[in-house]
Amino acid sequence: MNDFVRELRSVQADDHIIEIGFGTGKLIYKMAQQIDKGLIEGVDFSKVMVSIAQKRNKKNIAKGMVKIFEGNFDKMPYEKETFSKGAISAIFP
């Protein structure tokens, strides 16, 4: 399913992407391999999933290519049209 979502989104090198409900962060990790000037942000309710995703994406977080947040997307302080693409992974089992 992650491969399907990634292909559907056709990630570009300078995209600013949000993934809501990223789980273990596998899709974020794969998308980060396709950007060089962009940014991928993820928001998930689960403290456990945030921890796992941070470990998986440690290098890309250090490079400033990935940001991982715990919380409710609806309460995040994002401006309208902040992102060029988005994925809502929480809808997939």
C-alpha positions in Angstrom: 0.0 0.0 0.0 2.9 2.4 0.8 4.3 1.8 -2.7 0.9 2.6 -4.2 0.5 5.8 -2.3 4.1 6.9 -3.2 3.6 6.2 -6.9 0.2 8.0 -6.8 1.8 11.0 -5.3 4.8 11.0 -7.7 7.2 12.7 -5.3 9.3 15.6 -6.7 12.7 16.7 -5.4 11.4 20.0 -4.0 8.0 18.9 -2.7 6.7 19.8 0.8 4.7 16.8 1.9 2.6 16.0 4.9 1.7 12.5 5.9 -1.1 12.2 8.5 -1.1 8.9 10.4 2.4 7.8 9.3 2.6 4.7 11.5 6.1 3.3 11.5 7.3 6.1 9.1 8.1 3.7 6.3 6.4 5.8 3.6 8.1 8.9 4.9 11.5 7.2 4.7 10.8 6.1 1.1 9.6 9.5 0.0 12.6 11.2 1.6 14.9 9.2 -0.8 13.3 11.1 -3.6 13.7 14.7 -2.4 16.8 16.8 -2.1 15.4 20.3 -1.5 12.0 19.4 -0.1 10.6 18.6 3.2 8.4 15.8 4.5 6.4 16.3 7.7 4.5 13.6 9.5 1.8 13.8 12.2 0.5 10.8 14.2 -1.4 10.4 17.5 0.6 7.5 18.7 3.7 8.1 20.9 4.9 4.6 20.0 4.6 5.2 16.3 6.3 8.6 16.6 9.2 6.9 18.4 9.5 4.2 15.7 9.3 6.7 12.9 11.9 8.9 14.4 14.3 6.0 14.7 13.6 4.9 11.1 14.1 8.5 9.8 16.9 9.5 12.1 19.4 10.5 9.3 16.8 12.4 7.3 15.6 14.2 10.4 19.3 15.2 11.1 19.6 16.5 7.5 16.4 18.6 7.9 14.5 16.7 5.3 12.0 15.1 7.7 10.0 16.4 10.7 8.0 14.0 12.8 5.3 15.3 15.2 3.0 13.6 17.8 -0.5 15.1 17.9 -3.7 16.0 16.1 -3.3 17.3 12.6 -6.3 19.5 13.0 -4.6 21.3 15.8 -1.2 21.8 14.1 -0.4 25.5 13.2 -0.1 25.0 9.4 -1.1 27.8 7.1 -3.4 27.1 4.1 -1.5 25.7 1.1 1.6 24.9 3.1 2.1 21.5 1.4 2.4 20.6 -2.2 1.3 17.0 -1.5 -0.3 15.0 1.3 -1.1 11.4 2.3 -3.5 10.2 4.9 -2.1 6.8 5.8 -4.4 6.4 8.8 -7.2 5.3 6.5 -5.2 2.2 5.4 -5.1 -0.9 7.6 
